[in-house]
């Protein structure tokens, strides 16, 4: 099948498949829509296993969705626990991203409430919404199972990459660090950022 072809293609070129990502929303509350989101998420966990990917990026949902009531948070926890059970059977990590205008406090509370050895944080340096994104990054780093670094941080300010990598070292993070690049001329600009990250992480 397709995913085995991807796995073969990557292996023959010495490329690690470090993970994949889904765009789920678990903040909609109990019902058929949430059930469908859970089913789709579990399907993608199985597809990730076919590719040999150790990690799948999940969203918890949106701050707006969760603001509709505590029952939605409880439903999201239940959904994540169900997915975590599936992930554990497959030996795959779920990384919940700081995405959708949720705070670092909310994300940390959610991960702790799910309470699974297969669930952590997909740490995106550009997504924190507070006045001190570096402090949020540092607080979440011990829970990271995958890291996405961006060259810009809150309000499109240039990111302090040495500082971010230093915070990962302080948290004793040893996993994958992915460059997520969303602007400019990628083919011209990405190589320079990758050289910088390799030097900082080496």
Helices and strands as residue ranges (DSSP letters): H 2-12, E 20-21, H 32-51, E 55-59, H 63-66, H 70-90, E 93-97, H 104-114, E 119-124, H 133-141, E 144-149, E 152-153, G 154-156, E 157-158, H 161-170, E 177-179, H 186-201
